[in-house]
Amino acid sequence: FSPDGKFLAAGLEEGNIKILHVPSLKEYKTFHSPREQPVAWLSFSPAGKFLVFSSDPSDIAIASIESGKVQKICDEHEQLPEFVCFSKQTCKMFISCAYKEHCIKVWEYNQKTGLWEVNENGNLILRHPNGFKVKVVRASFNCDETNIIAIANNCIFCWETQTRTLINSSANDFFTD
């Protein structure tokens, strides 16, 4: 749902995203994924003006709800990003993760270049306290956006958002995906 609850976005197998008015469910707009492949995940920006989404084989794109334009922004992932999530406070940052890549990518919009980038400290690697890499399941910003939290098989991780410094990690047998 859009933050104001007026729209519902649905990613479809044939590579389309339908934006529907709520509660009428009348179609407002349709977007196409860059290669017209199935859409895996989507997220509205905080003001609901943009939609970030992932699609096969390894694409991330951002669509403008108003203009209808779609911009492919990603060649960073080696496989399908199963999860994308806009910042809760700004439309200039989002995170993405692909299960087998063992990391979270923090994307920021560079106003000088007009491009979305993963900075040198924007790849947050998930390592079990024993040292081996673990597969990320989901990640999110906390409520005030000071931290990025990630869940992996039997582990939880917490980074400071500004510096991307790992603050803490916890490994437990009772965490499941």
Buried (B, 14 or more C-beta within 10 A) or exposed (E): EBBEEBBBBEBEEEBBBBBBEBEEEEEBBEBBBBBEBBBBBBBBBEEBBBBBBBBBEBBBBBBBBEEEEBBBBBEBBEEBBBBBBBBBEBBBBBBBBBBEBBBBBBBBBEEEEEEBBBEEEBBBEBBBEEEEBBBBBBBBBEEEBEBBBBBBBBBBBBBEBEEBEBEEBEBEEEBEE
